[in-house]
Amino acid sequence: MGRQDLVCARCSGLVIEGRCPTCRASREYLRRNSVTLSPQLLLAILAVVMVLTALAVRHAT
């Protein structure tokens, strides 16, 4: 279930459509507080994991 599936309790519409003020406020709140992973961040995390794995292998031998 994602953000696009949320239904507003006030107007029974999809929150992503923003039909009423409550929908629009909820949609804005979700937009501000969502975590997005950029490709650069994913590559940095992958690089750190690879370095840590290499260090662990080297230390084990």
C-alpha distance matrix in Angstrom:
0.0 3.8 7.0 8.0 6.3 8.1 11.4 14.7 16.8 19.9 19.8 16.9 15.9 12.9 13.2 13.2 16.3 18.2 20.3 21.7 22.8 20.1 17.4 19.3 19.8 16.2 15.4 18.4 17.5 14.1 16.0 18.7 16.9 14.5 15.9 16.8 18.8 21.7 23.5 26.5 24.7 23.3 26.8 28.3 26.1 27.1 30.7 30.8 29.4 32.0 34.8 33.9 33.9 37.2 38.7 37.7 39.2 42.3 42.7 42.4 45.3
3.8 0.0 3.8 5.4 5.6 7.2 10.9 13.8 16.6 19.2 19.0 16.6 15.0 11.5 11.1 10.4 13.8 15.6 18.3 19.8 20.6 18.2 15.2 16.6 17.2 13.7 12.3 15.1 14.5 11.0 12.5 15.4 14.0 11.4 13.1 13.8 16.2 18.9 21.0 23.9 22.3 21.3 24.9 26.3 24.5 25.7 29.2 29.4 28.4 31.1 33.7 33.1 33.4 36.6 38.0 37.4 39.0 41.9 42.4 42.4 45.3
7.0 3.8 0.0 3.8 5.4 5.6 9.2 11.4 14.5 16.7 16.5 14.7 12.8 9.2 7.9 7.2 10.9 12.2 15.1 16.4 17.0 14.8 11.8 12.9 13.5 10.2 8.6 11.5 11.3 7.9 9.5 12.7 11.8 9.8 12.4 13.4 16.4 18.9 21.5 24.2 22.6 22.2 25.9 27.1 25.6 27.2 30.5 30.6 30.1 32.8 35.2 34.8 35.3 38.4 39.8 39.3 41.2 43.9 44.3 44.6 47.5
8.0 5.4 3.8 0.0 3.8 5.8 8.6 11.2 14.7 16.5 15.4 13.4 10.9 7.1 7.2 5.7 8.7 11.1 13.5 15.7 17.0 15.3 11.8 13.1 14.7 11.9 9.7 13.0 13.7 10.7 11.6 15.2 15.0 13.0 15.4 15.7 18.6 20.6 22.9 25.9 24.8 24.2 27.7 29.3 28.0 29.3 32.6 33.1 32.5 34.9 37.5 37.3 37.7 40.7 42.3 41.9 43.5 46.3 47.0 47.1 49.9
6.3 5.6 5.4 3.8 0.0 3.8 6.4 9.9 12.8 15.2 14.3 11.6 9.9 6.8 7.8 8.1 10.5 12.6 14.4 16.2 17.9 15.7 12.5 14.7 16.1 12.9 11.8 15.4 15.5 12.7 14.4 17.7 17.0 15.2 17.7 18.4 21.2 23.6 25.7 28.7 27.4 26.5 30.1 31.6 30.0 31.1 34.6 34.9 34.0 36.6 39.2 38.7 38.9 42.1 43.6 42.9 44.5 47.5 48.0 47.9 50.8
8.1 7.2 5.6 5.8 3.8 0.0 3.8 6.7 9.5 12.1 11.9 9.6 8.6 5.9 5.7 7.5 10.1 11.1 12.7 13.8 15.1 12.4 9.7 12.3 13.2 9.9 9.7 13.3 13.1 10.8 13.3 16.2 15.5 14.5 17.4 18.8 21.9 24.5 27.1 29.8 28.1 27.7 31.3 32.5 30.8 32.4 35.8 35.7 35.0 37.8 40.2 39.5 40.0 43.3 44.5 43.8 45.7 48.5 48.8 48.9 51.9
11.4 10.9 9.2 8.6 6.4 3.8 0.0 3.8 6.5 8.9 8.4 5.8 5.6 4.6 5.5 8.5 9.7 10.3 10.8 11.6 13.5 11.0 8.6 12.0 13.2 10.5 10.9 14.6 14.7 13.2 15.7 18.5 18.2 17.6 20.8 22.3 25.6 28.0 30.6 33.3 31.7 31.4 35.1 36.2 34.6 36.2 39.5 39.5 38.8 41.6 44.0 43.3 43.8 47.1 48.3 47.5 49.4 52.3 52.5 52.6 55.6
14.7 13.8 11.4 11.2 9.9 6.7 3.8 0.0 3.8 5.4 5.8 4.9 5.5 6.1 5.6 9.3 9.9 9.0 9.0 8.7 10.3 7.6 6.2 9.9 10.8 8.8 10.1 13.5 13.6 13.2 15.7 18.1 18.1 18.3 21.8 23.6 27.1 29.5 32.4 34.8 33.2 33.2 36.9 37.7 36.3 38.2 41.4 41.2 40.7 43.7 45.9 45.1 45.9 49.2 50.1 49.5 51.6 54.4 54.5 54.7 57.8
16.8 16.6 14.5 14.7 12.8 9.5 6.5 3.8 0.0 3.8 6.0 5.5 8.1 9.6 9.3 13.1 13.5 12.3 11.7 10.5 11.8 8.8 8.9 12.7 12.9 11.1 13.3 16.3 15.9 15.8 18.7 20.7 20.4 21.0 24.5 26.6 30.0 32.6 35.6 37.9 36.0 36.1 39.8 40.5 38.8 40.8 44.0 43.6 43.0 46.1 48.2 47.2 48.1 51.4 52.2 51.4 53.6 56.4 56.3 56.4 59.7
19.9 19.2 16.7 16.5 15.2 12.1 8.9 5.4 3.8 0.0 3.8 5.9 8.2 10.5 10.1 13.7 13.2 11.4 9.8 7.9 9.4 7.3 8.2 11.6 12.2 11.5 13.7 16.3 16.4 17.1 19.6 21.4 21.7 22.6 26.3 28.2 31.8 34.2 37.2 39.4 37.8 38.1 41.8 42.4 41.1 43.2 46.2 45.9 45.6 48.6 50.6 49.8 50.8 54.0 54.8 54.2 56.5 59.1 59.1 59.4 62.6
19.8 19.0 16.5 15.4 14.3 11.9 8.4 5.8 6.0 3.8 0.0 3.8 5.4 8.6 9.3 12.4 11.1 9.8 7.5 6.8 9.7 8.6 8.2 11.5 13.2 12.6 13.8 16.7 17.6 17.9 19.9 22.2 22.9 23.3 27.0 28.5 32.0 34.1 37.0 39.4 38.1 38.3 41.9 42.8 41.6 43.5 46.6 46.5 46.2 49.1 51.3 50.7 51.5 54.7 55.7 55.2 57.2 60.0 60.1 60.4 63.5
16.9 16.6 14.7 13.4 11.6 9.6 5.8 4.9 5.5 5.9 3.8 0.0 3.8 6.8 8.6 11.7 10.9 10.9 9.3 9.7 12.6 10.9 9.6 13.1 14.8 13.4 14.2 17.6 18.2 17.7 19.9 22.6 22.8 22.7 26.1 27.5 30.9 33.1 35.8 38.4 37.1 36.9 40.5 41.7 40.2 41.9 45.1 45.1 44.6 47.4 49.7 49.1 49.6 52.9 54.1 53.3 55.3 58.1 58.3 58.4 61.4
15.9 15.0 12.8 10.9 9.9 8.6 5.6 5.5 8.1 8.2 5.4 3.8 0.0 3.8 6.2 8.6 7.3 8.0 6.8 8.5 11.7 10.6 8.1 11.1 13.6 12.2 12.1 15.6 16.8 16.0 17.6 20.7 21.2 20.9 24.3 25.3 28.6 30.6 33.1 35.9 34.8 34.7 38.1 39.5 38.3 39.8 43.1 43.3 42.9 45.5 47.9 47.5 48.1 51.2 52.5 52.0 53.8 56.6 57.0 57.2 60.1
12.9 11.5 9.2 7.1 6.8 5.9 4.6 6.1 9.6 10.5 8.6 6.8 3.8 0.0 3.8 5.4 5.5 7.2 7.9 10.0 12.5 11.1 7.8 10.3 12.7 10.7 9.8 13.5 14.7 13.3 14.7 18.0 18.5 17.7 20.9 21.7 25.0 26.9 29.4 32.2 31.2 31.0 34.4 35.8 34.6 36.1 39.4 39.7 39.2 41.8 44.3 44.0 44.5 47.5 49.0 48.5 50.3 53.0 53.5 53.8 56.6
13.2 11.1 7.9 7.2 7.8 5.7 5.5 5.6 9.3 10.1 9.3 8.6 6.2 3.8 0.0 3.8 5.4 5.4 7.5 8.7 10.1 8.4 4.8 7.1 9.1 7.0 6.1 9.9 11.0 9.9 11.5 14.5 15.1 14.8 18.2 19.4 22.9 24.9 27.7 30.2 29.0 29.2 32.7 33.8 32.7 34.5 37.6 37.7 37.5 40.2 42.5 42.1 42.9 45.9 47.1 46.8 48.8 51.4 51.8 52.2 55.2
13.2 10.4 7.2 5.7 8.1 7.5 8.5 9.3 13.1 13.7 12.4 11.7 8.6 5.4 3.8 0.0 3.8 5.5 8.5 10.7 11.9 11.1 7.3 7.9 10.4 8.6 6.0 9.3 11.3 9.6 10.0 13.5 14.6 13.7 16.9 17.3 20.7 22.3 25.0 27.6 26.8 26.9 30.3 31.6 30.8 32.5 35.4 35.9 35.8 38.4 40.6 40.6 41.4 44.2 45.6 45.5 47.3 49.9 50.5 51.0 53.8
16.3 13.8 10.9 8.7 10.5 10.1 9.7 9.9 13.5 13.2 11.1 10.9 7.3 5.5 5.4 3.8 0.0 3.8 5.8 8.9 11.0 11.2 7.6 8.0 11.4 10.7 8.4 11.4 13.9 12.9 13.0 16.3 17.9 17.2 20.4 20.7 24.1 25.3 27.9 30.6 30.0 30.2 33.4 34.8 34.3 35.8 38.8 39.4 39.4 41.8 44.1 44.2 45.0 47.7 49.2 49.2 50.9 53.5 54.2 54.7 57.4
18.2 15.6 12.2 11.1 12.6 11.1 10.3 9.0 12.3 11.4 9.8 10.9 8.0 7.2 5.4 5.5 3.8 0.0 3.8 5.7 7.3 7.9 4.7 4.5 8.2 8.4 6.9 9.3 12.0 12.0 12.3 15.1 16.9 17.1 20.6 21.4 24.9 26.3 29.2 31.5 30.7 31.4 34.6 35.7 35.1 37.1 39.8 40.2 40.4 43.0 45.1 45.0 46.1 48.9 50.1 50.1 52.1 54.5 55.1 55.7 58.6
20.3 18.3 15.1 13.5 14.4 12.7 10.8 9.0 11.7 9.8 7.5 9.3 6.8 7.9 7.5 8.5 5.8 3.8 0.0 3.8 7.1 8.3 6.1 7.1 10.4 11.0 10.4 12.8 15.1 15.5 16.1 18.7 20.4 20.7 24.3 25.1 28.7 30.0 32.9 35.3 34.5 35.0 38.3 39.4 38.8 40.7 43.6 43.9 44.0 46.6 48.8 48.7 49.6 52.5 53.7 53.7 55.6 58.1 58.6 59.2 62.1
21.7 19.8 16.4 15.7 16.2 13.8 11.6 8.7 10.5 7.9 6.8 9.7 8.5 10.0 8.7 10.7 8.9 5.7 3.8 0.0 3.8 5.4 5.2 6.3 8.7 10.0 10.6 12.4 14.3 15.4 16.5 18.5 20.1 21.1 24.8 26.1 29.8 31.3 34.5 36.5 35.5 36.3 39.7 40.4 39.7 41.9 44.7 44.7 45.0 47.8 49.7 49.4 50.6 53.5 54.5 54.4 56.6 59.0 59.2 59.9 62.9
22.8 20.6 17.0 17.0 17.9 15.1 13.5 10.3 11.8 9.4 9.7 12.6 11.7 12.5 10.1 11.9 11.0 7.3 7.1 3.8 0.0 3.8 5.4 5.1 6.1 8.5 9.7 10.5 12.2 14.2 15.2 16.5 18.3 19.8 23.6 25.1 28.9 30.5 33.8 35.5 34.4 35.5 38.8 39.3 38.7 41.1 43.7 43.5 44.0 46.9 48.6 48.2 49.7 52.6 53.3 53.3 55.7 57.9 58.1 59.0 62.0
20.1 18.2 14.8 15.3 15.7 12.4 11.0 7.6 8.8 7.3 8.6 10.9 10.6 11.1 8.4 11.1 11.2 7.9 8.3 5.4 3.8 0.0 3.8 5.5 5.1 6.1 8.5 9.9 10.5 12.2 14.1 15.4 16.4 18.0 21.8 23.7 27.5 29.5 32.8 34.6 33.1 34.0 37.5 37.9 36.9 39.4 42.1 41.7 42.0 45.0 46.7 46.2 47.5 50.6 51.2 51.0 53.5 55.8 55.8 56.5 59.7
17.4 15.2 11.8 11.8 12.5 9.7 8.6 6.2 8.9 8.2 8.2 9.6 8.1 7.8 4.8 7.3 7.6 4.7 6.1 5.2 5.4 3.8 0.0 3.8 5.5 5.1 6.0 8.5 9.8 10.5 12.0 14.2 15.3 16.1 19.9 21.4 25.1 27.0 30.2 32.3 30.9 31.6 35.1 35.8 34.9 37.1 39.9 39.8 40.0 42.9 44.8 44.4 45.5 48.5 49.4 49.3 51.5 53.9 54.1 54.8 57.8
19.3 16.6 12.9 13.1 14.7 12.3 12.0 9.9 12.7 11.6 11.5 13.1 11.1 10.3 7.1 7.9 8.0 4.5 7.1 6.3 5.1 5.5 3.8 0.0 3.8 5.5 5.0 6.1 8.5 9.9 10.4 12.3 14.2 15.3 19.0 20.3 24.0 25.5 28.8 30.6 29.5 30.6 33.9 34.5 34.0 36.3 38.9 38.9 39.4 42.2 43.9 43.7 45.1 47.9 48.8 48.9 51.2 53.4 53.7 54.6 57.6
19.8 17.2 13.5 14.7 16.1 13.2 13.2 10.8 12.9 12.2 13.2 14.8 13.6 12.7 9.1 10.4 11.4 8.2 10.4 8.7 6.1 5.1 5.5 3.8 0.0 3.8 5.5 5.1 6.1 8.6 9.8 10.6 12.3 14.2 17.9 19.7 23.5 25.3 28.8 30.3 28.8 30.1 33.5 33.7 33.0 35.6 38.1 37.7 38.3 41.3 42.8 42.4 44.0 46.9 47.5 47.6 50.0 52.2 52.3 53.2 56.3
16.2 13.7 10.2 11.9 12.9 9.9 10.5 8.8 11.1 11.5 12.6 13.4 12.2 10.7 7.0 8.6 10.7 8.4 11.0 10.0 8.5 6.1 5.1 5.5 3.8 0.0 3.8 5.4 5.0 6.1 8.5 9.9 10.5 11.9 15.7 17.8 21.5 23.7 27.1 28.8 27.1 28.0 31.6 31.9 30.9 33.3 36.0 35.6 35.9 39.0 40.6 40.1 41.5 44.5 45.2 45.0 47.4 49.7 49.8 50.6 53.7
15.4 12.3 8.6 9.7 11.8 9.7 10.9 10.1 13.3 13.7 13.8 14.2 12.1 9.8 6.1 6.0 8.4 6.9 10.4 10.6 9.7 8.5 6.0 5.0 5.5 3.8 0.0 3.8 5.5 5.2 6.1 8.7 10.0 10.5 14.2 15.6 19.3 21.2 24.4 26.4 25.1 25.9 29.3 30.0 29.2 31.5 34.2 34.2 34.5 37.3 39.1 38.9 40.2 43.0 44.0 44.0 46.2 48.5 48.8 49.7 52.6
18.4 15.1 11.5 13.0 15.4 13.3 14.6 13.5 16.3 16.3 16.7 17.6 15.6 13.5 9.9 9.3 11.4 9.3 12.8 12.4 10.5 9.9 8.5 6.1 5.1 5.4 3.8 0.0 3.8 5.4 5.0 6.2 8.6 10.0 13.6 15.0 18.8 20.3 23.8 25.2 24.0 25.4 28.6 28.9 28.5 31.0 33.4 33.3 34.0 36.9 38.4 38.2 39.9 42.5 43.3 43.6 46.0 48.0 48.3 49.4 52.3
17.5 14.5 11.3 13.7 15.5 13.1 14.7 13.6 15.9 16.4 17.6 18.2 16.8 14.7 11.0 11.3 13.9 12.0 15.1 14.3 12.2 10.5 9.8 8.5 6.1 5.0 5.5 3.8 0.0 3.8 5.4 5.3 6.1 8.5 12.1 14.4 18.1 20.1 23.8 25.0 23.2 24.6 28.0 27.9 27.1 29.9 32.3 31.8 32.4 35.5 36.9 36.4 38.1 40.9 41.4 41.6 44.1 46.2 46.2 47.3 50.3
14.1 11.0 7.9 10.7 12.7 10.8 13.2 13.2 15.8 17.1 17.9 17.7 16.0 13.3 9.9 9.6 12.9 12.0 15.5 15.4 14.2 12.2 10.5 9.9 8.6 6.1 5.2 5.4 3.8 0.0 3.8 5.5 5.2 5.8 9.6 11.7 15.4 17.8 21.2 22.9 21.0 21.9 25.5 25.8 24.8 27.3 29.9 29.6 29.9 32.9 34.6 34.1 35.6 38.5 39.2 39.2 41.6 43.8 44.0 44.8 47.9
16.0 12.5 9.5 11.6 14.4 13.3 15.7 15.7 18.7 19.6 19.9 19.9 17.6 14.7 11.5 10.0 13.0 12.3 16.1 16.5 15.2 14.1 12.0 10.4 9.8 8.5 6.1 5.0 5.4 3.8 0.0 3.8 5.7 5.6 8.9 10.1 13.8 15.5 19.0 20.5 19.2 20.4 23.7 24.1 23.7 26.1 28.6 28.6 29.2 32.0 33.6 33.6 35.1 37.7 38.6 39.0 41.2 43.3 43.7 44.8 47.6
18.7 15.4 12.7 15.2 17.7 16.2 18.5 18.1 20.7 21.4 22.2 22.6 20.7 18.0 14.5 13.5 16.3 15.1 18.7 18.5 16.5 15.4 14.2 12.3 10.6 9.9 8.7 6.2 5.3 5.5 3.8 0.0 3.8 5.8 8.6 10.4 13.9 15.6 19.3 20.2 18.6 20.3 23.5 23.4 23.0 25.9 28.0 27.6 28.6 31.5 32.7 32.6 34.5 37.1 37.6 38.1 40.6 42.4 42.6 44.0 46.9
16.9 14.0 11.8 15.0 17.0 15.5 18.2 18.1 20.4 21.7 22.9 22.8 21.2 18.5 15.1 14.6 17.9 16.9 20.4 20.1 18.3 16.4 15.3 14.2 12.3 10.5 10.0 8.6 6.1 5.2 5.7 3.8 0.0 3.8 6.5 9.4 12.8 15.3 18.9 19.8 17.6 19.1 22.5 22.1 21.2 24.1 26.4 25.7 26.4 29.6 30.8 30.3 32.1 34.9 35.3 35.5 38.1 40.1 40.1 41.3 44.3
14.5 11.4 9.8 13.0 15.2 14.5 17.6 18.3 21.0 22.6 23.3 22.7 20.9 17.7 14.8 13.7 17.2 17.1 20.7 21.1 19.8 18.0 16.1 15.3 14.2 11.9 10.5 10.0 8.5 5.8 5.6 5.8 3.8 0.0 3.8 6.3 9.9 12.6 16.0 17.5 15.4 16.3 19.9 20.0 19.0 21.5 24.1 23.8 24.2 27.2 28.8 28.5 29.9 32.8 33.5 33.7 36.0 38.2 38.4 39.4 42.3
15.9 13.1 12.4 15.4 17.7 17.4 20.8 21.8 24.5 26.3 27.0 26.1 24.3 20.9 18.2 16.9 20.4 20.6 24.3 24.8 23.6 21.8 19.9 19.0 17.9 15.7 14.2 13.6 12.1 9.6 8.9 8.6 6.5 3.8 0.0 3.7 6.6 9.7 13.1 14.3 11.8 12.7 16.3 16.3 15.2 17.9 20.4 20.0 20.5 23.5 25.0 24.8 26.3 29.0 29.8 30.1 32.4 34.5 34.8 35.9 38.7
16.8 13.8 13.4 15.7 18.4 18.8 22.3 23.6 26.6 28.2 28.5 27.5 25.3 21.7 19.4 17.3 20.7 21.4 25.1 26.1 25.1 23.7 21.4 20.3 19.7 17.8 15.6 15.0 14.4 11.7 10.1 10.4 9.4 6.3 3.7 0.0 3.8 6.3 9.7 11.4 9.6 10.4 13.8 14.4 13.9 16.1 18.6 18.9 19.5 22.1 23.8 24.1 25.4 27.9 29.1 29.6 31.6 33.6 34.4 35.5 38.1
18.8 16.2 16.4 18.6 21.2 21.9 25.6 27.1 30.0 31.8 32.0 30.9 28.6 25.0 22.9 20.7 24.1 24.9 28.7 29.8 28.9 27.5 25.1 24.0 23.5 21.5 19.3 18.8 18.1 15.4 13.8 13.9 12.8 9.9 6.6 3.8 0.0 3.8 6.5 8.1 6.2 6.6 10.1 10.9 10.4 12.4 14.9 15.5 16.1 18.5 20.3 20.8 22.1 24.4 25.8 26.4 28.3 30.2 31.2 32.4 34.8
21.7 18.9 18.9 20.6 23.6 24.5 28.0 29.5 32.6 34.2 34.1 33.1 30.6 26.9 24.9 22.3 25.3 26.3 30.0 31.3 30.5 29.5 27.0 25.5 25.3 23.7 21.2 20.3 20.1 17.8 15.5 15.6 15.3 12.6 9.7 6.3 3.8 0.0 3.8 5.3 5.2 6.4 8.7 10.0 10.8 12.5 14.3 15.6 16.8 18.5 20.2 21.4 22.7 24.5 26.0 27.2 28.8 30.5 31.7 33.2 35.3
23.5 21.0 21.5 22.9 25.7 27.1 30.6 32.4 35.6 37.2 37.0 35.8 33.1 29.4 27.7 25.0 27.9 29.2 32.9 34.5 33.8 32.8 30.2 28.8 28.8 27.1 24.4 23.8 23.8 21.2 19.0 19.3 18.9 16.0 13.1 9.7 6.5 3.8 0.0 3.8 5.4 5.1 6.2 8.6 9.9 10.5 12.2 14.3 15.3 16.4 18.4 20.0 20.9 22.4 24.4 25.7 26.9 28.5 30.2 31.5 33.3
26.5 23.9 24.2 25.9 28.7 29.8 33.3 34.8 37.9 39.4 39.4 38.4 35.9 32.2 30.2 27.6 30.6 31.5 35.3 36.5 35.5 34.6 32.3 30.6 30.3 28.8 26.4 25.2 25.0 22.9 20.5 20.2 19.8 17.5 14.3 11.4 8.1 5.3 3.8 0.0 3.8 5.4 5.1 6.2 8.7 9.8 10.5 12.4 14.3 15.3 16.5 18.4 19.9 21.0 22.6 24.3 25.8 26.9 28.5 30.3 32.0
24.7 22.3 22.6 24.8 27.4 28.1 31.7 33.2 36.0 37.8 38.1 37.1 34.8 31.2 29.0 26.8 30.0 30.7 34.5 35.5 34.4 33.1 30.9 29.5 28.8 27.1 25.1 24.0 23.2 21.0 19.2 18.6 17.6 15.4 11.8 9.6 6.2 5.2 5.4 3.8 0.0 3.8 5.4 5.0 6.2 8.6 9.8 10.6 12.4 14.2 15.4 16.6 18.3 20.0 21.2 22.5 24.4 25.8 26.9 28.6 30.7
23.3 21.3 22.2 24.2 26.5 27.7 31.4 33.2 36.1 38.1 38.3 36.9 34.7 31.0 29.2 26.9 30.2 31.4 35.0 36.3 35.5 34.0 31.6 30.6 30.1 28.0 25.9 25.4 24.6 21.9 20.4 20.3 19.1 16.3 12.7 10.4 6.6 6.4 5.1 5.4 3.8 0.0 3.8 5.4 5.1 6.1 8.6 10.0 10.6 12.3 14.3 15.4 16.4 18.3 20.0 21.0 22.5 24.3 25.7 26.9 29.0
26.8 24.9 25.9 27.7 30.1 31.3 35.1 36.9 39.8 41.8 41.9 40.5 38.1 34.4 32.7 30.3 33.4 34.6 38.3 39.7 38.8 37.5 35.1 33.9 33.5 31.6 29.3 28.6 28.0 25.5 23.7 23.5 22.5 19.9 16.3 13.8 10.1 8.7 6.2 5.1 5.4 3.8 0.0 3.8 5.5 5.0 6.1 8.6 9.8 10.4 12.3 14.2 15.2 16.4 18.3 19.8 21.0 22.4 24.2 25.6 27.3
28.3 26.3 27.1 29.3 31.6 32.5 36.2 37.7 40.5 42.4 42.8 41.7 39.5 35.8 33.8 31.6 34.8 35.7 39.4 40.4 39.3 37.9 35.8 34.5 33.7 31.9 30.0 28.9 27.9 25.8 24.1 23.4 22.1 20.0 16.3 14.4 10.9 10.0 8.6 6.2 5.0 5.4 3.8 0.0 3.8 5.4 5.1 6.2 8.7 9.9 10.6 12.3 14.2 15.4 16.6 18.4 20.0 21.1 22.5 24.3 26.2
26.1 24.5 25.6 28.0 30.0 30.8 34.6 36.3 38.8 41.1 41.6 40.2 38.3 34.6 32.7 30.8 34.3 35.1 38.8 39.7 38.7 36.9 34.9 34.0 33.0 30.9 29.2 28.5 27.1 24.8 23.7 23.0 21.2 19.0 15.2 13.9 10.4 10.8 9.9 8.7 6.2 5.1 5.5 3.8 0.0 3.8 5.4 5.2 6.2 8.6 10.0 10.6 12.3 14.3 15.4 16.5 18.4 20.0 21.0 22.5 24.8
27.1 25.7 27.2 29.3 31.1 32.4 36.2 38.2 40.8 43.2 43.5 41.9 39.8 36.1 34.5 32.5 35.8 37.1 40.7 41.9 41.1 39.4 37.1 36.3 35.6 33.3 31.5 31.0 29.9 27.3 26.1 25.9 24.1 21.5 17.9 16.1 12.4 12.5 10.5 9.8 8.6 6.1 5.0 5.4 3.8 0.0 3.8 5.5 5.1 6.2 8.7 9.9 10.5 12.3 14.3 15.3 16.5 18.3 19.9 21.0 23.0
30.7 29.2 30.5 32.6 34.6 35.8 39.5 41.4 44.0 46.2 46.6 45.1 43.1 39.4 37.6 35.4 38.8 39.8 43.6 44.7 43.7 42.1 39.9 38.9 38.1 36.0 34.2 33.4 32.3 29.9 28.6 28.0 26.4 24.1 20.4 18.6 14.9 14.3 12.2 10.5 9.8 8.6 6.1 5.1 5.4 3.8 0.0 3.8 5.5 5.1 6.2 8.6 9.8 10.6 12.3 14.2 15.4 16.5 18.2 20.0 21.6
30.8 29.4 30.6 33.1 34.9 35.7 39.5 41.2 43.6 45.9 46.5 45.1 43.3 39.7 37.7 35.9 39.4 40.2 43.9 44.7 43.5 41.7 39.8 38.9 37.7 35.6 34.2 33.3 31.8 29.6 28.6 27.6 25.7 23.8 20.0 18.9 15.5 15.6 14.3 12.4 10.6 10.0 8.6 6.2 5.2 5.5 3.8 0.0 3.8 5.4 5.2 6.1 8.5 9.9 10.6 12.2 14.3 15.3 16.3 18.3 20.4
29.4 28.4 30.1 32.5 34.0 35.0 38.8 40.7 43.0 45.6 46.2 44.6 42.9 39.2 37.5 35.8 39.4 40.4 44.0 45.0 44.0 42.0 40.0 39.4 38.3 35.9 34.5 34.0 32.4 29.9 29.2 28.6 26.4 24.2 20.5 19.5 16.1 16.8 15.3 14.3 12.4 10.6 9.8 8.7 6.2 5.1 5.5 3.8 0.0 3.8 5.5 5.1 6.1 8.6 9.9 10.4 12.2 14.2 15.2 16.4 18.7
32.0 31.1 32.8 34.9 36.6 37.8 41.6 43.7 46.1 48.6 49.1 47.4 45.5 41.8 40.2 38.4 41.8 43.0 46.6 47.8 46.9 45.0 42.9 42.2 41.3 39.0 37.3 36.9 35.5 32.9 32.0 31.5 29.6 27.2 23.5 22.1 18.5 18.5 16.4 15.3 14.2 12.3 10.4 9.9 8.6 6.2 5.1 5.4 3.8 0.0 3.8 5.5 5.1 6.1 8.6 9.8 10.6 12.2 14.1 15.3 16.9
34.8 33.7 35.2 37.5 39.2 40.2 44.0 45.9 48.2 50.6 51.3 49.7 47.9 44.3 42.5 40.6 44.1 45.1 48.8 49.7 48.6 46.7 44.8 43.9 42.8 40.6 39.1 38.4 36.9 34.6 33.6 32.7 30.8 28.8 25.0 23.8 20.3 20.2 18.4 16.5 15.4 14.3 12.3 10.6 10.0 8.7 6.2 5.2 5.5 3.8 0.0 3.8 5.4 5.1 6.2 8.6 9.9 10.5 12.1 14.2 15.8
33.9 33.1 34.8 37.3 38.7 39.5 43.3 45.1 47.2 49.8 50.7 49.1 47.5 44.0 42.1 40.6 44.2 45.0 48.7 49.4 48.2 46.2 44.4 43.7 42.4 40.1 38.9 38.2 36.4 34.1 33.6 32.6 30.3 28.5 24.8 24.1 20.8 21.4 20.0 18.4 16.6 15.4 14.2 12.3 10.6 9.9 8.6 6.1 5.1 5.5 3.8 0.0 3.8 5.5 5.1 6.1 8.6 9.8 10.4 12.2 14.6
33.9 33.4 35.3 37.7 38.9 40.0 43.8 45.9 48.1 50.8 51.5 49.6 48.1 44.5 42.9 41.4 45.0 46.1 49.6 50.6 49.7 47.5 45.5 45.1 44.0 41.5 40.2 39.9 38.1 35.6 35.1 34.5 32.1 29.9 26.3 25.4 22.1 22.7 20.9 19.9 18.3 16.4 15.2 14.2 12.3 10.5 9.8 8.5 6.1 5.1 5.4 3.8 0.0 3.8 5.4 5.1 6.2 8.5 9.8 10.6 12.7
37.2 36.6 38.4 40.7 42.1 43.3 47.1 49.2 51.4 54.0 54.7 52.9 51.2 47.5 45.9 44.2 47.7 48.9 52.5 53.5 52.6 50.6 48.5 47.9 46.9 44.5 43.0 42.5 40.9 38.5 37.7 37.1 34.9 32.8 29.0 27.9 24.4 24.5 22.4 21.0 20.0 18.3 16.4 15.4 14.3 12.3 10.6 9.9 8.6 6.1 5.1 5.5 3.8 0.0 3.8 5.5 5.2 6.1 8.5 9.9 11.0
38.7 38.0 39.8 42.3 43.6 44.5 48.3 50.1 52.2 54.8 55.7 54.1 52.5 49.0 47.1 45.6 49.2 50.1 53.7 54.5 53.3 51.2 49.4 48.8 47.5 45.2 44.0 43.3 41.4 39.2 38.6 37.6 35.3 33.5 29.8 29.1 25.8 26.0 24.4 22.6 21.2 20.0 18.3 16.6 15.4 14.3 12.3 10.6 9.9 8.6 6.2 5.1 5.4 3.8 0.0 3.8 5.5 5.1 6.0 8.5 10.2
37.7 37.4 39.3 41.9 42.9 43.8 47.5 49.5 51.4 54.2 55.2 53.3 52.0 48.5 46.8 45.5 49.2 50.1 53.7 54.4 53.3 51.0 49.3 48.9 47.6 45.0 44.0 43.6 41.6 39.2 39.0 38.1 35.5 33.7 30.1 29.6 26.4 27.2 25.7 24.3 22.5 21.0 19.8 18.4 16.5 15.3 14.2 12.2 10.4 9.8 8.6 6.1 5.1 5.5 3.8 0.0 3.8 5.5 5.1 6.1 8.9
39.2 39.0 41.2 43.5 44.5 45.7 49.4 51.6 53.6 56.5 57.2 55.3 53.8 50.3 48.8 47.3 50.9 52.1 55.6 56.6 55.7 53.5 51.5 51.2 50.0 47.4 46.2 46.0 44.1 41.6 41.2 40.6 38.1 36.0 32.4 31.6 28.3 28.8 26.9 25.8 24.4 22.5 21.0 20.0 18.4 16.5 15.4 14.3 12.2 10.6 9.9 8.6 6.2 5.2 5.5 3.8 0.0 3.8 5.5 5.1 6.6
42.3 41.9 43.9 46.3 47.5 48.5 52.3 54.4 56.4 59.1 60.0 58.1 56.6 53.0 51.4 49.9 53.5 54.5 58.1 59.0 57.9 55.8 53.9 53.4 52.2 49.7 48.5 48.0 46.2 43.8 43.3 42.4 40.1 38.2 34.5 33.6 30.2 30.5 28.5 26.9 25.8 24.3 22.4 21.1 20.0 18.3 16.5 15.3 14.2 12.2 10.5 9.8 8.5 6.1 5.1 5.5 3.8 0.0 3.8 5.5 5.5
42.7 42.4 44.3 47.0 48.0 48.8 52.5 54.5 56.3 59.1 60.1 58.3 57.0 53.5 51.8 50.5 54.2 55.1 58.6 59.2 58.1 55.8 54.1 53.7 52.3 49.8 48.8 48.3 46.2 44.0 43.7 42.6 40.1 38.4 34.8 34.4 31.2 31.7 30.2 28.5 26.9 25.7 24.2 22.5 21.0 19.9 18.2 16.3 15.2 14.1 12.1 10.4 9.8 8.5 6.0 5.1 5.5 3.8 0.0 3.8 5.5
42.4 42.4 44.6 47.1 47.9 48.9 52.6 54.7 56.4 59.4 60.4 58.4 57.2 53.8 52.2 51.0 54.7 55.7 59.2 59.9 59.0 56.5 54.8 54.6 53.2 50.6 49.7 49.4 47.3 44.8 44.8 44.0 41.3 39.4 35.9 35.5 32.4 33.2 31.5 30.3 28.6 26.9 25.6 24.3 22.5 21.0 20.0 18.3 16.4 15.3 14.2 12.2 10.6 9.9 8.5 6.1 5.1 5.5 3.8 0.0 3.8
45.3 45.3 47.5 49.9 50.8 51.9 55.6 57.8 59.7 62.6 63.5 61.4 60.1 56.6 55.2 53.8 57.4 58.6 62.1 62.9 62.0 59.7 57.8 57.6 56.3 53.7 52.6 52.3 50.3 47.9 47.6 46.9 44.3 42.3 38.7 38.1 34.8 35.3 33.3 32.0 30.7 29.0 27.3 26.2 24.8 23.0 21.6 20.4 18.7 16.9 15.8 14.6 12.7 11.0 10.2 8.9 6.6 5.5 5.5 3.8 0.0
